[in-house]
Amino acid sequence: MKKRLTNGFYRLGFILISVVVGLPLYYLVVTTFKTPEEAALSPLGLPSSLNFTNYQRALEAMNYGNALKNNLIITVSAVILLVVFASMAAYVISRSQSKLFKTMYNIFLVGLIIPFQIAIVPLYQIISGLNLMNTHLGVILVSVFCINLPLSIFLLRGFISTVPVELEEAAFLDGCGTFKTFWLIIFPLLKPIISTVVILNALAIWNDFLTPLLFLQSPDKAVLLQEVYKNVGPFSTNWTSFFPMLVLSVLPLVVFYIIMQKRVIEGVVAGSVKG
């Protein structure tokens, strides 16, 4: 009886948490199909009919195709660079016994603690001095080397430490150098943690609003969240028009996460046990 009561309390708690988390999402999606009058009279009620007019207006107001293209360019390029540089750095740090590399790793860990926002002014000056203002390359470099690189190195180093060193020794005996050994022997074994790194960084970069806001000024280079922000009124906002923009901006990311979600736990668990 005691065990049943305990399980009942747990279930009740989980149901309450699900309601708290799911209610804002329900309100968001339902409001996208309502007219302004329906949204004001019945905020949580179902719409009288499925009206896709709000989505059509949102697509036009956001210049959705161009903004989506910009988001994809920045996110895909940044994720590829992160995987390449973070995996190589994590491999060297994990295998080297030099105090220099251990010190470098500690510096990367400091990057997990200190927010990059405190260096916005120096970053702005550097990007401006390199003539990378209002370019996707400037946003990509900041996203990779100033924001997301420390976490990627931290995750990859933990996983690489579980890979047996004997595999590398056998490759060296067969005539492989360090670079070839890493890409042909070690990197293929990193698929689980690479998937985790790709998902986490794609989520972070896609949802990053501050970096594009600072370094992109041209409307033709704006990302989705910038387009959403431009349609927020200074004194009032039409929520039935604003909410479809939010749904459209996160929809590609939701689809991507649903496809890749099985890899997240696999990568985290695989890198948590040594030997």
N, C-alpha and C positions, 0 to 999 in steps of 0.2 A: 504493500500500500504506500509506504514511504517513497519507494522508487517511482511509483506511478505519479504521485504528487509532484515529485521533483521534475520528472519528465514533462508533466503538464505545465509547470511554471516556465520551464525552458521553452516549450512550444509557444506559450502565450507571449513570452518575451520576444521570440523570433517573429511572431506575427505582428506585434506592435512595431518592431524595428522595420519590418517590411512595409508596413503601412506608412510610417514616417518617411521612408526613402522613396516609396512608390507614388505617394500622393502628389508631390511636385511634378513628377514625370507625367502622371495622368493629367494633371491640370494643364501642363505644357502642350501635350499632344491634342487633347480635346479642344482647347481654345483655338487651335489652328484651323478648325473646321467651322467655327462659329462666326456669326456677324457681330459687330460691336455691340449691338443691342442685346443679343443672346448672352454674350460674355458678361455684360453688366448685370443683367437680370438673374442669370443662373450660372455663377462661376464654375461650379463643380458638376453641373448637369450635362447630360449628353446633348449634342447638337440635334436640331430637328432634321437635318439632312447633311450628307457628306458634301461639303462645298469646297472645291479645290481652287476657287478663285483667289483665295489668300496666297496659295503657293505660286500661282501664276504671277501675281503681282510681286511676290518676293523674288522670284527668279529674275524679273526685269529690273527691280530696284537694286539688286545686289550685283548686277552684271555677272551672274553666277558662273557662266562658263569660263570667263577670263580669270575670275578670282580662284576658282577651283584649280585651274591650270597653274597659277602661281603657287598655291598651296602644295600641289604635287611636286613642282620643281624644287621648292625649298625643302620639303620633308624628305623626299626620296634622296636627293643629293646629300643632305646632312646625315641621314641614316647610313648611307654607304660609306661616307668618310669616317663616321664614328666607328663603324664595324672594323674598317681597315686599320685605322690608327690605334684605336683602343685595344684591339686584339694583339697587335704587334707590341705595344707598350706593356700590356699585361703579361705577355709571354716573357719578355726580357726581365721584367721585375720579378716574376715568379721563379725563373730559373737562375738568375744571377745571385751570387753571394756577396756582391760588392755593397759596401755601405752607401755608396753614392746612389744606387738604384733604390735602396731602402729609404733613403732620405727623400728621393723624388716621389716615392709612393706615399710617404707621409704628407708631402706637399699636396698631392692629389686628394688625399683624404680631407685636408683642410678645406679644399674646394667644395666638399660636400656640406660643410658647416657654414661657410661664409656665403651669403647670397651675392649673386653677381650685380645686383642693383646698386650696391655701394660703389661700384666702379663704372657707373653709367657715363659720367663726364669724361674720364680718360678713354673709355671705349669709343665714345662719340668723336673725340679728337683723333684717335688712331684711325678709325674708319674714314673720317673726313680727310686726313692726311694721305691716306692711300688711294684717294679718289674712288672710294667704293660706296659713297653715299647714294641712296636711291638705286641700289643694285641688289639683285637677289644674292650675288656672291657675298656681299657684306653681311647680310642676314645669316647666310649659311655658315660663314666663318665664326661669327659670334655664337651662334647656336651650338656649333661643334666644340670649339676650343675654350669657350668662356662659360658655358652653361652645363652641357651634358657629358663632357668627356670624363670627369672624375667618377661619376656613378658607373659608367660603362667599364672603366678600368677596374673598379672595385669588384664588380660582378664577374668579369672575365678572369681576373686573377684567382678568385676563389675556385673557379671551375678548373682552370689550367693546373692548379696544384694537385688535382685528383688524377691527372693523366700520368701514367707511369713513365718515368724517365728512361726506362729500358727501351721504349720505342724509339726515342731519339738516338740512343747509343747505337741501336741496330742500324738506323739510317745513316749515322756517321760512318759506321764500318763499311756500308755499301757505297760510300763516296759522296753522300749528300752534304751540302753545306748547311749553315744555319738557316739561311733564307729559304732554301728549297725544302729543308726538313719541316720548317714551320708550315709552309703553304700546302705541302703534299701529305704530311703525316699528322700534324697537330690540328691545323685549322678544320679539316673535315670532321674531327672528333668533337668540335665545339658547336655543332648544330643546335643542340638544346638550349645552351646559354645564349647563342647568337640570336635565336628566335626571341628569347626573353628581352635581350637588349634592343632588338629591332622594335618590338611592341612598345616597350616603355618609352623609348626615345621618339617613336612616331607619335605616340599620344602627347608627349610633352611638347614637341615641336609644332605639331598641328594646332594645339590649343594655345600656343604662345601668342600673346597679344602685344606685349610691351615691346619686344624686339622689332617686329615689323612697323609698329607705330613710330618708333624712334628713327629708323633707318630707311623707311620707304615713304616717299611723299607723293609720287605720281599715282593718279587713280588707276592707270593701266597696269601697275605693278602691285596693287593692294591685294591682300589675302582676304579670306572669307570673314574673319572676325573684324577686320577693318571695315568691310562693307556693312556688316551688321551694326557696328558702332556709328557709322555715318547716318544710319536711318533712325537713330535715337533722337527724339525731339528735345529741344532745350528746356521746355516747360511741361510738355506732356507727350506721352507715347501711345500710339495705337497698338495695343497688345495683340490684337488679332492679325496685324500685319507684321509685328515684330517677332512673335513666336515662330511662325513658319520659317523665318530667316535663321533662327537658332537651330531648328530641326534640320534644315538643309545644310547648315554648316557642319554639323556633327554626324550626319548620316553616313558619309563615306568612312569615317573613323569607326563607327559602330559596326559596319559591315566588315571592315578589316579586322577588328578585334574579335568578332564572332568566328571568323575563319581561323584566326591564329591563337585563340585563347587556350587551347589544349597544350600549347608549347610553353606557356608561362610557368605553370607548376612543375612541369617536367624539367625545365632548366634550373629553377630555383632549388628543387629537391636534389637534383643531380650534383649541384655544386656545393651542397651543404654537408656532404659526407666524404671524408677523405679515405682513400685506400680502396 
